[in-house]
């Protein structure tokens, strides 16, 4: 059992929607709490970036130009490979 004091405006809104939707105030508050808890859990989950940031090249290599110099680096590596094998 839980008793909650609401500001008058919020209580009036709750009464309005309970009547309009033909629901009990208790069911509306329960649903609101469920949505609140789900939102809080999602906000505390790590983002894809946070999960993978240790795997991204810039941070391990300390080079911040890896994404736009890859063609030159690839050409250099291929040149080295084929010059050595000849």
C-alpha positions in Angstrom: 0.0 0.0 0.0 1.3 3.4 -0.9 -0.2 6.8 -0.4 0.9 9.7 -2.6 0.2 13.4 -2.3 -0.2 15.1 -5.6 -0.3 18.7 -6.5 -3.8 19.8 -7.2 -3.2 20.3 -10.9 -1.7 16.8 -11.3 -4.6 15.3 -9.3 -7.1 17.1 -11.5 -5.4 15.8 -14.6 -5.3 12.3 -13.2 -9.0 12.5 -12.5 -9.8 13.8 -16.0 -7.9 11.0 -17.8 -9.3 8.3 -15.5 -12.8 9.5 -16.3 -12.0 10.0 -20.0 -10.4 6.6 -20.5 -12.7 4.8 -18.1 -9.7 3.6 -16.0 -9.0 3.7 -12.3 -6.5 6.2 -11.0 -4.6 3.2 -9.6 -4.2 1.6 -13.0 -3.0 4.8 -14.5 -0.4 5.3 -11.8 0.8 1.7 -12.1 1.2 2.1 -15.8 3.1 5.3 -15.4 5.4 3.7 -12.9 6.1 0.8 -15.2 6.9 3.2 -18.0 9.1 5.3 -15.7 11.1 2.2 -14.6 11.6 1.0 -18.2 12.8 4.4 -19.2 15.3 4.6 -16.3 16.7 1.1 -17.2 17.2 2.1 -20.8 18.9 5.3 -19.9 21.4 3.4 -17.7 22.3 0.9 -20.5 25.5 1.5 -22.3 25.3 3.0 -25.8 26.8 1.1 -28.7 29.7 3.6 -28.7 30.4 3.0 -25.0 30.4 -0.8 -25.5 32.8 -0.7 -28.4 35.0 2.4 -27.8 38.0 0.2 -26.7 37.8 -1.5 -30.1 38.0 1.6 -32.2 41.4 2.1 -33.9 41.9 5.8 -33.1 41.9 5.3 -29.4 44.3 2.3 -29.3 46.6 3.5 -32.0 46.6 7.2 -30.8 46.3 8.2 -34.5 43.3 10.4 -35.3 43.6 10.2 -39.1 43.0 6.5 -39.7 39.6 6.9 -41.3 40.7 9.3 -44.1 44.2 8.0 -44.8 43.3 4.3 -45.2 43.7 4.4 -49.0 47.3 5.6 -48.8 48.1 3.1 -46.1 46.5 0.3 -48.1 48.5 1.3 -51.2 51.7 1.3 -49.2 51.1 -2.1 -47.7 50.2 -3.6 -51.1 53.3 -2.0 -52.7 55.5 -3.5 -49.9 53.9 -6.9 -50.3 54.3 -7.1 -54.1 57.8 -5.5 -54.2 59.1 -8.1 -51.6 57.6 -11.1 -53.4 59.1 -10.2 -56.8 
